[in-house]
Amino acid sequence: MNRSTNNNAQRFGALFSTACLLLSSQHAFAGGSDVWFQPLTESAPVVPPNHIEELLEPWVAPYGLMQTNLVSLREVEDEVLSPLQSIVRVPAGNSSSMFDMVAYDDTGEFLFIPHETPFGAGVSRHDMAARSTEVIFQGDGGGAEGDWSGDFGAFDPCRYTPNGTLLLAEEWTGEGRVMEVLNPFDAPEDVVVRELDSIANVAHEGINFSLQDSKVIYYIDEWNSGSIYKFVMKRAGDYTRGQTFVLKVDAYDGNAAEYWNEGTNVNAQRTGLATWIPLTDRNGNVLPGITDPFRNGPTNDPRTNSDTRGGRPAADDVGATPYGRPEDMEVGELANGNEVLYIAVTSEASVYTVEMLGRNKAKVGKLVDGSNTPKNVGFAPTTGVLNSPDNLAQDAIGNIYIIEDAPNGSSTGGDVWFARDVDNDGVAESLDHFLSIQVDGSEATGMIFNPVKPTEFVLAVQHPDSTNLANVPNGLGDALWKFEISDSDFDRAVKIKQLRDYWKRRKHSFWGKLWW
């Protein structure tokens, strides 16, 4: 037996012994996991700006979670403590910075913080070890006067790419552009940014890469008749050229241009078998009779405006199925091996699934329905309700976490929920109350797990009242927090998942060699 085979055998022995121990646990799972925490029983009451809870512990959380502040506006802007740091702040009250959908790099050492400001949007790079933050790219502010030639607005999605670059995209202001930062680790003065004209201009929020096809990017349009899109690269790794599709449920017979809950759409079929309808050819050329999906423009209603960013009317041209403000997206894998999109649909208080069936076919269902999915099954009930699901996160096991957009500034804080889908069939058995934010005027956003440390995730406090220094002098402002999971059941579930992924990768390449 050669050295390589011997090392594999030793590794197998260690893994097999660990697997036997772990798989004997009652927490073995088929893809998702059982609930690993004690669910909350109510949403948190909101505290005044700069209250001790905002400064030290902004979320009510179950036992076993530790929350630590990583960065805040106050810290970065304190010239005595942090003279070399920088962060985006524009004159827009509590919308001055707007930390949004944070992205880890693939080492888990850096975080990129997009700023969803109405103009002057940019992105900050946070060094976890050095506890330092700096702006690496920002618009010139011209959007405040309607000039977007050198400016950007409402960077919401931020996604670290397989190419080691960074995608940023405009949501409710700007022109619906997707920008790629080509060298996100360089000094700010050397950073190079380009516009990806190959991605349709829509109200961007969810954008993500396929796990099973290196040529595919999925994205959505956050509109009250928003659709689901995919881009298929002509060559893997080249985001500049390829074909654009939009999803249509086969049985859908409503009016794509109307809002999801208007007219014929009220009773229209929006789940079931679906087809990816092309908007362009393989080279990105727009097909005849279809609005140019790559047209820059404002977020306005294409029914009454001719300058709307092009992705929305292009989807209407082919009768794509509309949803009620689809926002964030996660890409996962079901127990049957099929790739699945999870999509938070704000206006419908639901999380939809889009299961890929191959040959441009899919099946649309629901992971969670806010009106029908039971809550805290097997635990004390909660008075909290799923309200405006906005962001999604996925842990190393494949569990989906749902982060609410609202309520904001009310007496009760917004929540984070755990979708318990133990058999991983794409339908949650329970919606479990995970976290609740206490900070006045804020929402939680940007939840993401560390790619190299499964028991760590971060979560941002966005647009709290304390960001508006005119009302709250020396306010803490938008802030990013790190959570550490100490629960051993979660650790065991992660290790089981890692073992299963290992065997999945190796079964064809060394299983036979090992035994023969």
C-alpha positions in Angstrom: 0.0 0.0 0.0 1.5 3.4 -1.0 1.7 6.4 1.3 -1.3 8.1 -0.3 -3.5 5.0 0.1 -2.3 4.4 3.7 -3.1 8.1 4.6 -6.6 7.6 3.1 -7.1 4.5 5.1 -6.1 6.2 8.3 -8.3 9.1 7.6 -11.2 6.7 6.8 -10.6 4.9 10.1 -10.8 8.1 12.1 -13.8 9.4 10.2 -15.6 6.1 10.5 -15.1 5.9 14.2 -16.4 9.5 14.6 -19.3 8.8 12.3 -20.4 5.7 14.4 -20.4 7.8 17.5 -22.2 10.8 15.9 -24.8 8.8 14.0 -25.9 7.0 17.2 -27.2 10.5 18.3 -30.9 11.1 18.2 -30.0 14.2 16.2 -29.0 12.4 13.0 -30.8 14.0 10.1 -31.5 13.7 6.4 -30.5 17.2 5.3 -32.0 19.7 7.7 -31.8 19.3 11.5 -34.2 19.3 14.4 -34.5 22.5 16.4 -31.3 22.9 18.4 -32.3 25.8 20.7 -35.2 26.6 23.1 -37.5 28.8 21.0 -38.7 32.2 22.2 -42.3 32.7 23.3 -42.8 36.3 22.3 -41.3 39.2 20.3 -39.0 41.6 22.2 -40.2 45.0 23.5 -38.4 47.9 21.9 -36.0 50.0 24.0 -35.1 53.7 23.6 -32.1 54.7 21.4 -28.7 54.1 23.0 -30.3 52.0 25.7 -27.9 49.6 27.4 -29.6 46.7 25.5 -28.7 48.4 22.1 -25.1 48.9 23.3 -24.6 45.4 24.7 -27.2 42.9 23.6 -29.6 44.1 20.9 -31.2 40.7 20.4 -33.2 38.6 22.8 -31.7 35.2 22.1 -32.0 31.6 23.4 -29.6 30.2 25.9 -26.3 29.2 24.3 -25.9 32.2 22.0 -23.3 34.8 22.7 -23.5 38.2 20.8 -20.5 40.5 20.5 -20.3 43.8 18.7 -17.8 43.8 15.7 -18.3 47.3 14.4 -20.6 50.3 14.7 -20.8 53.7 13.1 -19.8 55.3 16.4 -16.7 53.1 16.7 -15.5 53.8 13.2 -16.1 57.5 13.3 -14.4 58.0 16.7 -11.2 59.6 15.5 -9.4 59.1 18.8 -9.9 55.4 18.9 -10.0 54.7 15.1 -8.2 57.4 13.2 -7.4 55.2 10.2 -10.9 53.7 9.7 -13.7 54.9 7.3 -17.3 54.0 6.7 -20.1 55.2 4.5 -22.3 58.0 5.9 -24.4 60.3 3.8 -26.8 63.1 4.9 -30.0 61.0 5.1 -31.0 60.7 8.8 -31.3 57.2 10.1 -30.7 56.0 6.4 -27.2 57.5 6.5 -25.3 54.2 6.5 -27.7 51.3 6.2 -25.6 48.2 6.8 -27.1 45.5 4.7 -26.5 42.0 3.3 -23.0 41.2 4.6 -20.7 38.8 2.8 -17.8 36.8 4.2 -14.8 36.1 2.0 -13.9 32.4 1.6 -11.4 32.4 4.5 -13.9 33.8 7.0 -11.4 36.5 7.9 -13.0 39.5 6.1 -16.5 40.8 6.0 -17.9 43.1 3.2 -20.6 45.5 4.4 -22.8 47.0 1.6 -24.5 50.3 2.4 -28.2 50.6 1.2 -28.1 54.4 1.3 -30.4 56.4 -1.0 -27.3 57.9 -2.8 -23.6 57.6 -2.3 -23.9 53.9 -1.8 -20.7 51.9 -1.3 -19.1 48.9 0.4 -16.9 48.7 3.5 -14.3 45.9 4.2 -14.0 44.8 7.8 -10.9 42.9 8.9 -12.0 40.5 11.7 -8.6 40.1 13.3 -7.5 43.7 13.2 -11.0 45.0 14.1 -10.6 47.6 11.4 -13.0 48.9 8.7 -12.6 51.0 5.6 -14.6 52.0 2.6 -13.2 50.4 -0.6 -15.7 51.7 -3.1 -18.4 54.5 -2.9 -20.5 56.5 -5.4 -19.9 60.3 -5.7 -23.2 61.4 -4.3 -24.6 62.8 -7.5 -27.7 60.6 -7.2 -29.0 63.1 -4.6 -29.6 65.4 -7.6 -30.6 62.6 -10.0 -27.2 62.1 -11.6 -26.3 58.4 -11.5 -23.4 58.6 -13.9 -20.9 58.4 -11.1 -23.1 57.4 -8.2 -25.0 54.4 -6.9 -28.0 53.8 -4.7 -29.3 51.2 -2.3 -26.6 48.5 -2.5 -28.6 45.6 -1.0 -27.2 42.3 -2.1 -23.5 41.8 -1.6 -22.2 38.4 -2.7 -18.6 37.0 -2.6 -18.1 35.1 -5.9 -16.4 31.9 -6.8 -14.0 34.1 -8.7 -12.9 35.9 -5.5 -14.7 39.1 -6.6 -17.6 40.9 -5.0 -21.1 41.6 -6.5 -23.1 44.6 -5.4 -26.5 45.5 -6.8 -29.0 48.4 -6.6 -32.4 47.9 -5.1 -34.9 50.8 -4.7 -32.7 53.7 -5.9 -30.1 53.9 -8.6 -30.7 52.2 -11.9 -30.9 48.5 -11.1 -27.3 47.9 -11.9 -25.1 45.0 -10.8 -21.5 46.1 -10.1 -18.5 43.7 -9.7 -15.5 44.7 -7.5 -12.7 42.9 -9.2 -10.0 43.2 -6.5 -11.8 43.6 -3.2 -8.7 43.1 -1.1 -6.6 45.8 -2.6 -6.1 49.3 -1.3 -9.2 51.5 -1.9 -7.4 53.7 -4.4 -6.5 50.6 -6.5 -9.9 49.0 -6.4 -11.4 48.3 -9.9 -15.2 48.1 -10.4 -17.2 47.2 -13.5 -20.9 47.1 -14.4 -22.2 43.7 -15.4 -24.5 44.5 -18.4 -25.3 40.8 -18.7 -27.5 40.8 -15.5 -31.0 42.2 -16.0 -31.7 45.6 -14.4 -34.3 45.0 -11.6 -34.9 46.0 -8.0 -32.1 43.6 -6.8 -31.9 41.9 -3.5 -31.4 38.2 -3.7 -28.6 37.1 -6.0 -26.7 33.8 -5.6 -24.7 31.1 -7.4 -25.9 27.6 -8.2 -24.3 24.9 -6.1 -24.6 22.3 -8.9 -23.9 24.2 -12.1 -20.9 26.5 -12.3 -22.5 28.5 -15.1 -25.6 29.6 -13.3 -26.5 32.7 -11.3 -30.0 33.2 -9.8 -31.5 36.5 -8.9 -34.9 38.2 -8.2 -36.8 41.4 -8.6 -38.2 43.0 -5.5 -41.4 44.3 -6.8 -45.0 43.6 -5.9 -45.2 41.6 -9.1 -41.6 40.5 -8.9 -40.2 37.5 -10.8 -37.4 35.0 -10.5 -34.5 35.0 -13.0 -31.4 33.0 -13.9 -28.3 33.8 -15.9 -26.5 31.0 -17.6 -22.9 31.9 -18.5 -21.6 31.0 -21.9 -18.4 30.0 -20.2 -18.1 29.1 -16.5 -16.6 32.0 -14.5 -17.3 34.6 -17.1 -20.1 36.8 -15.8 -20.1 39.1 -18.8 -21.8 36.9 -21.4 -24.6 34.4 -21.4 -28.4 33.8 -21.6 -31.1 35.3 -19.3 -34.2 33.4 -18.3 -37.3 34.2 -16.1 -39.5 31.7 -14.4 -43.2 31.0 -15.3 -45.4 28.5 -13.5 -46.9 26.4 -16.2 -50.5 26.7 -14.9 -50.2 30.5 -14.2 -52.9 32.3 -16.1 -53.0 35.7 -14.4 -51.7 39.1 -15.6 -47.9 39.3 -15.1 -47.9 43.1 -15.2 -50.4 43.4 -12.3 -49.4 43.2 -8.7 -49.5 39.6 -7.2 -52.8 40.3 -5.4 -54.6 42.3 -8.0 -57.2 41.3 -10.6 -56.8 37.9 -12.1 -53.7 37.3 -10.0 -55.7 36.9 -6.8 -56.7 33.3 -7.7 -54.0 32.5 -10.3 -51.9 29.4 -9.8 -48.3 30.4 -8.7 -47.0 27.1 -7.5 -46.4 23.8 -9.3 -44.4 22.8 -12.4 -42.7 25.7 -14.0 -40.5 26.6 -17.0 -37.5 28.9 -17.4 -38.5 31.2 -20.3 -35.6 32.8 -22.3 -35.4 36.6 -22.6 -32.2 36.5 -24.6 -30.3 34.0 -26.8 -27.1 32.3 -25.6 -25.0 35.3 -26.4 -27.2 37.7 -24.5 -29.0 39.2 -27.5 -32.5 40.2 -26.6 -35.2 38.1 -28.3 -37.7 39.7 -30.7 -40.7 41.4 -29.1 -39.1 41.6 -25.6 -38.2 44.8 -23.8 -34.4 45.2 -23.3 -33.9 43.6 -19.8 -30.6 45.4 -19.5 -32.0 48.9 -19.7 -30.9 51.2 -16.8 -33.7 53.1 -15.1 -35.5 53.9 -11.9 -37.7 51.6 -9.9 -41.1 52.7 -11.0 -44.2 51.0 -12.4 -43.8 49.9 -16.0 -47.5 50.1 -16.6 -47.3 53.9 -16.3 -43.7 54.7 -17.1 -41.5 54.0 -20.2 -38.2 54.4 -18.5 -38.5 51.6 -15.9 -35.4 49.4 -15.5 -35.7 46.8 -18.1 -35.9 43.5 -16.3 -39.4 44.0 -15.0 -41.2 44.8 -18.3 -39.2 42.1 -20.1 -40.6 39.5 -17.6 -44.1 40.9 -18.2 -43.6 40.5 -22.0 -43.3 36.7 -21.6 -46.0 36.3 -18.8 -43.5 35.4 -16.0 -45.2 34.5 -12.7 -45.3 37.5 -10.3 -44.7 37.3 -6.5 -45.3 39.8 -3.7 -42.0 41.5 -3.2 -39.6 38.5 -3.4 -36.4 39.6 -1.6 -33.5 37.5 -0.4 -32.5 34.1 -1.8 -30.6 31.0 -0.6 -29.5 28.1 -2.7 -29.6 24.6 -1.2 -30.1 20.9 -1.9 -33.1 18.8 -1.0 -32.9 15.2 0.3 -33.6 13.9 -3.2 -30.4 15.6 -4.5 -32.2 18.4 -6.4 -31.0 21.9 -6.2 -33.5 24.3 -4.6 -33.9 28.0 -4.2 -35.4 29.4 -1.0 -37.0 32.8 -1.6 -38.4 35.2 1.0 -41.6 36.8 -0.3 -42.3 39.8 1.9 -45.8 40.8 1.0 -47.0 37.2 1.2 -45.4 36.3 4.6 -44.0 33.2 3.0 -40.8 31.5 1.9 -41.1 29.8 -1.5 -39.0 27.0 -2.9 -38.0 26.5 -6.5 -36.8 23.0 -7.1 -34.7 22.4 -10.2 -35.8 19.4 -12.3 -33.4 19.8 -15.3 -34.0 20.8 -18.9 -35.2 24.2 -17.9 -38.0 22.8 -15.7 -38.6 23.5 -12.1 -41.3 23.0 -9.4 -42.4 25.9 -7.2 -43.7 25.2 -3.6 -43.5 26.7 -0.1 -41.1 26.1 2.7 -43.0 28.3 5.0 -46.5 29.8 4.8 -47.0 32.4 7.6 -50.7 31.7 7.8 -50.5 27.9 7.9 -47.1 26.6 9.1 -47.3 25.8 12.9 -44.9 27.5 15.3 -42.7 26.1 18.0 -44.0 22.5 17.6 -43.1 20.5 20.7 -42.2 23.6 22.7 -44.1 26.4 24.5 -46.0 28.4 22.0 -45.1 31.9 20.9 -47.2 35.0 20.4 -44.9 36.2 17.7 -46.0 36.0 14.0 -44.1 35.9 10.8 -44.2 39.4 9.5 -42.6 40.6 6.2 -39.9 37.9 5.7 -37.0 39.8 4.1 -33.6 38.1 4.4 -32.6 34.5 4.6 -29.5 32.7 5.9 -28.4 29.1 5.7 -26.2 27.2 8.2 -23.7 24.5 7.4 -26.3 21.8 7.8 -28.7 23.4 5.4 -31.2 24.9 7.8 -32.9 28.1 6.7 -33.3 31.2 9.0 -35.8 33.9 8.1 -35.1 37.5 9.0 -38.1 39.9 9.2 -38.2 43.3 7.5 -40.7 44.8 9.9 -42.1 45.9 12.3 -39.7 48.9 12.5 -39.9 51.6 15.1 -43.0 50.1 16.8 -43.3 48.8 20.4 -42.4 45.3 19.3 -39.2 44.3 17.5 -38.8 42.2 14.4 -37.9 38.5 14.6 -35.6 35.9 13.2 -37.2 32.4 12.6 -35.8 28.9 12.1 -37.6 26.8 9.4 -37.5 23.3 10.8 -37.4 20.9 7.8 -35.9 17.8 9.4 -36.6 15.5 6.4 -35.3 18.2 4.0 -38.3 17.8 1.6 -38.7 21.6 1.1 -41.7 21.9 3.5 -41.1 23.0 7.0 -42.7 21.0 9.8 -42.4 24.0 12.2 -41.5 27.7 12.3 -39.4 28.2 15.5 -38.9 31.6 17.1 -35.1 32.1 17.2 -34.2 35.8 17.8 -36.0 39.1 18.4 -34.5 42.6 18.0 -34.9 45.3 20.7 -33.4 48.3 19.0 -35.7 51.3 18.3 -36.5 52.0 14.7 -34.3 49.2 13.4 -34.5 45.9 11.5 -32.2 43.0 11.5 -30.4 42.2 8.2 -27.4 40.5 6.6 -27.4 37.3 8.7 -24.7 35.0 7.3 -22.7 32.0 8.7 -18.9 32.0 8.6 -17.9 29.6 5.8 -15.0 28.1 7.8 -16.5 28.3 11.3 -20.0 26.8 11.2 -20.9 27.9 14.8 -20.4 31.6 14.0 -22.7 34.0 12.2 -23.1 37.7 12.0 -26.2 39.9 11.9 -26.6 43.7 11.4 -28.7 46.3 13.1 -29.9 48.5 10.2 -31.2 52.1 10.3 -31.8 52.4 14.1 -32.9 55.8 15.4 -29.4 56.1 16.8 -28.0 56.5 13.3 -29.7 59.9 13.0 -27.3 62.1 14.9 -29.6 65.1 14.7 -32.0 63.2 17.0 -29.6 61.0 18.9 -26.2 62.7 19.5 -23.3 60.3 19.8 -25.6 57.5 18.6 -24.3 54.0 18.2 -25.9 53.8 14.8 -25.9 50.9 12.3 -23.8 48.0 13.8 -22.6 44.5 13.0 -22.7 41.8 15.6 -21.1 38.3 15.8 -22.9 35.3 17.4 -21.2 32.2 18.7 -23.2 29.0 19.1 -22.1 26.9 22.0 -24.8 24.3 21.8 -23.3 20.8 21.5 -26.3 19.3 19.6 -25.7 21.9 16.8 -22.0 20.9 16.8 -22.8 17.3 16.4 -25.3 18.0 13.6 -22.6 20.0 11.7 -20.1 17.2 12.0 -22.6 14.7 10.7 -23.3 16.9 7.7 -19.6 17.3 7.1 -19.1 13.6 7.1 -21.9 13.0 4.7 -20.6 15.7 2.4 -17.2 14.0 2.6 -18.5 10.6 1.6 -20.6 12.2 -1.2 -17.4 13.8 -2.7 -15.2 10.7 -2.2 -17.5 7.7 -3.0 -16.5 7.6 -6.6 -12.9 8.7 -6.3 -11.6 6.5 -3.5 -14.3 4.3 -2.0 -13.4 1.5 -4.5 -9.7 2.1 -4.2 -9.9 2.0 -0.4 -11.4 -1.5 -0.3 -9.9 -3.0 -3.4 
